[in-house]
Amino acid sequence: MKLPLINNTRFAIYARLSREDLDDKKYSSSIENQVKTLKEKLAFQNLECVEIYIDDGYSGKNMNRPAIQQLINDIIHKKVNGVIVKDLSRIGRNMIEVGKFVEEFCNQHFIRVISVLDHYDSALHIDDESIVLKSFINDYYLKECREKQRQFYRRKRD
């Protein structure tokens, strides 16, 4: 189903970084860069940013993060009608959860999803199977990182 473009103008920015490098700053510079880039992208397309959701220092392995949960709640209450992210891995690295969020939840609520680095816009890519592949790659990457970490600790212990 193609989403109507006319009403998809109130966007939420969602940014996430999985490592804690906050020091004395409220957010890391990577988060600041994500937000800056996404604001520029929205301005270029004449789309309004009505809210910014940030999960800094949270893993993408599941959706149990405060800002993504607030975003979901705000979508349900129709505060926003679009979500923009740097790439799909910012939403999460679990391919099933990301797929359900983008392809089911957002579609059911008529939410336009833009992923800048993935060159994905749900208003333009209807039934685009590449989003499933990208989610799979993100999930695989997380599993590979975990295995490398386990191997590192095994070697260190031995």
C-alpha positions as CSV (number, residue, x, y, z in Angstrom):
1,M,0.0,0.0,0.0
2,K,1.4,3.4,-1.0
3,L,1.4,6.0,1.8
4,P,0.0,9.4,1.0
5,L,2.8,11.9,0.7
6,I,0.7,15.0,1.4
7,N,0.1,14.2,5.1
8,N,3.6,12.8,5.9
9,T,5.2,16.1,7.0
10,R,5.5,15.9,10.8
11,F,8.7,13.9,11.2
12,A,10.4,12.4,14.2
13,I,14.2,12.0,14.2
14,Y,15.4,8.8,15.8
15,A,19.1,8.4,16.7
16,R,20.9,5.7,18.6
17,L,24.4,4.9,19.5
18,S,25.2,1.6,21.3
19,R,28.3,2.6,23.2
20,E,28.6,4.8,26.2
21,D,31.0,7.6,25.4
22,L,29.1,10.5,27.0
23,D,31.8,11.8,29.3
24,D,30.4,15.1,30.7
25,K,28.3,15.7,27.6
26,K,24.6,15.0,27.5
27,Y,25.0,13.2,24.1
28,S,27.9,11.9,22.2
29,S,29.2,13.7,19.1
30,S,28.1,10.8,16.9
31,I,24.5,11.4,18.1
32,E,24.9,15.1,17.5
33,N,26.1,14.4,13.9
34,Q,23.2,12.0,13.3
35,V,20.7,14.6,14.4
36,K,22.3,17.4,12.4
37,T,22.4,15.2,9.2
38,L,18.8,14.2,9.6
39,K,17.6,17.7,10.3
40,E,19.3,18.9,7.1
41,K,17.7,16.1,5.1
42,L,14.3,17.0,6.4
43,A,14.8,20.7,5.7
44,F,16.0,19.9,2.2
45,Q,12.7,18.0,1.6
46,N,10.6,20.7,3.2
47,L,9.6,18.3,6.0
48,E,9.1,19.4,9.6
49,C,10.9,17.9,12.5
50,V,8.5,17.9,15.5
51,E,10.4,15.6,17.9
52,I,13.8,14.1,18.4
53,Y,14.2,10.8,20.1
54,I,17.7,9.7,21.3
55,D,18.9,6.4,22.7
56,D,22.5,7.1,23.4
57,G,24.4,4.2,25.0
58,Y,21.8,1.6,24.2
59,S,22.2,-1.6,22.2
60,G,20.1,-2.2,19.2
61,K,19.6,-5.9,20.0
62,N,16.0,-5.3,21.2
63,M,13.4,-2.6,21.2
64,N,13.5,-2.1,25.0
65,R,14.9,1.4,24.9
66,P,13.3,4.5,26.4
67,A,13.3,6.7,23.3
68,I,12.1,4.1,20.8
69,Q,9.3,3.2,23.2
70,Q,8.3,6.9,23.5
71,L,8.4,7.1,19.7
72,I,6.1,4.1,19.4
73,N,3.8,5.7,21.9
74,D,3.8,9.0,20.0
75,I,3.1,7.2,16.7
76,I,0.1,5.5,18.3
77,H,-1.2,8.9,19.5
78,K,-0.6,10.5,16.1
79,K,2.0,13.0,17.3
80,V,4.2,12.3,14.3
81,N,3.5,10.8,10.9
82,G,7.0,10.2,9.7
83,V,10.3,8.8,11.1
84,I,13.8,9.5,9.7
85,V,16.9,7.6,10.7
86,K,20.5,7.5,9.6
87,D,20.2,3.9,8.7
88,L,18.0,0.9,9.6
89,S,20.5,-0.4,12.2
90,R,19.7,2.7,14.3
91,I,16.2,1.3,14.8
92,G,17.7,-2.0,15.8
93,R,19.8,-4.9,14.8
94,N,17.2,-7.7,15.3
95,M,15.9,-8.2,11.8
96,I,12.5,-9.5,12.9
97,E,11.9,-6.5,15.2
98,V,13.1,-4.0,12.7
99,G,11.0,-5.6,10.0
100,K,7.9,-5.6,12.2
101,F,8.4,-2.0,13.2
102,V,9.0,-0.7,9.6
103,E,6.9,-3.0,7.5
104,E,4.0,-3.7,9.9
105,F,3.7,-1.2,12.7
106,C,4.6,1.9,10.7
107,N,2.6,0.8,7.7
108,Q,-0.5,0.1,9.9
109,H,-0.2,3.6,11.4
110,F,0.5,5.3,8.0
111,I,4.0,6.3,9.1
112,R,6.5,7.2,6.4
113,V,10.0,5.9,7.2
114,I,13.1,7.3,5.7
115,S,16.5,5.7,6.1
116,V,19.1,8.1,4.7
117,L,22.1,5.8,4.2
118,D,20.0,2.9,3.0
119,H,18.4,5.2,0.4
120,Y,15.0,4.0,1.6
121,D,11.8,5.9,1.7
122,S,8.7,3.8,2.4
123,A,6.6,6.3,0.4
124,L,8.6,5.4,-2.7
125,H,9.7,1.8,-2.1
126,I,6.5,-0.2,-1.7
127,D,7.2,-3.9,-0.9
128,D,10.9,-3.3,-1.3
129,E,12.6,-6.5,-0.3
130,S,16.0,-4.8,0.1
131,I,14.8,-3.6,3.5
132,V,14.5,-7.1,4.7
133,L,18.0,-7.9,3.4
134,K,19.5,-4.9,5.2
135,S,17.8,-5.9,8.4
136,F,19.2,-9.4,8.0
137,I,22.7,-8.0,7.5
138,N,22.4,-5.8,10.7
139,D,21.2,-8.8,12.7
140,Y,24.1,-11.0,11.3
141,Y,26.6,-8.2,12.2
142,L,25.4,-8.1,15.8
143,K,25.8,-11.9,16.1
144,E,29.3,-11.8,14.6
145,C,30.3,-9.1,17.1
146,R,29.0,-11.2,20.0
147,E,30.9,-14.2,18.8
148,K,34.2,-12.3,18.4
149,Q,33.7,-10.9,21.9
150,R,33.2,-14.4,23.3
151,Q,36.3,-15.6,21.5
152,F,38.3,-12.7,22.8
153,Y,37.3,-13.4,26.4
154,R,38.0,-17.1,26.0
155,R,41.5,-16.4,24.8
156,K,42.1,-13.9,27.5
157,R,40.9,-16.4,30.2
158,D,43.0,-19.3,28.8
